[in-house]
Amino acid sequence: MQVTNFGSINIDHVYKVNHFVRPGETLDSLSYQVFAGGKGFNQSIALARAGAATRHLGRVGKDAAWLIKRLEQAGVDTKLVMVGEAATGHAMIQIAPNGENAIVLHGGANRLIAETDIESALSTATAGDFLLLQNETSLVAQALQVAHQHGLRIVFNPAPMTAEVHQYPLALVDFFVLNETEAEELTGKIDPAEVRNHMLGRFPHAATVLTLGSKGAMYFDAGSMLHEPARQVNAIDTTAAGDTFIGYFLAEIMQHANPTRALEKGCRAAEICVTRTGAADSIPWRHELAPA
């Protein structure tokens, strides 16, 4: 069993600041670093480091050979990563002293993936395999449809959440992974119990994972509602915490089909991630997690 991750690949420009820049303000940064990133890239790294057989489907510019190499070093199959003339996607990330982040994103090559690229890539997958999607690339709706036609199980993380998400064929999704903001924008609800009721009413055959930051994460489907609390750690950078959680959660679902274990692994990996600087650089390897 394998997962194809149709996702973004970015170069992250990271600035540590005393506070997030305000309108009209020019702010000196305390430091500047360049990292590999993008939600798709991070989630592929997390999947592979968690032990899942992972293929990445995406597009980059000619300046991104080092990003492809990073994926390969983590164990990701990069045969589906296309290289073109357009600039690689990139992000400008501000990191505040408490570890919170603010991000400005430019899609670049991530937004130039064609429907024929998706069809060609997913035609080589096996029915019952997984497709993971975020919302930082072109043609997400088409990818959902093609994946369904090929019998793939679909995991959708609608990040960033946009108005277009409501027009996607979301009834095809098997697993939603939402943070609190995405859940509110998708359902209009804040309370987790109300989010669950809305999601099950609208998508009765899907499971939902709700990440709650320092409060851990929840899983619910038609037959269960689970909660895994987070442990207190000294967080210095939360940039890739959600991506780390998703990679480890899905890897555990693929290997053991056990949402309780999957929540636990996802939370433990995310707790390690936030104690480190950077995006993909902060994602732990499976051996770094304490045994379940």
Secondary structure, DSSP 8 states (H G I E B T S, - for coil): --EEEE---EEEEEEE-SS---TT-----SEEEEEEE-HHHHHHHHHHHTT--EEEEEEEETT-HHHHHHHHHHT-B-TTEEEESS--EEEEEEE-TTS-EEEEEE-GGGGG--HHHHHHHHTTS-TT-EEEE-SSSS-HHHHHHHHHHTT-EEEE---S--GGGGGS-GGG-SEEEEEHHHHHHHHS--SHHHHHHHHHHH-TT-EEEEE-GGG-EEEEETTEEEEE-------S--TTHHHHHHHHHHHHHHHH--HHHHHHHHHHHHHHHTTSSSSGGG---GGGS---
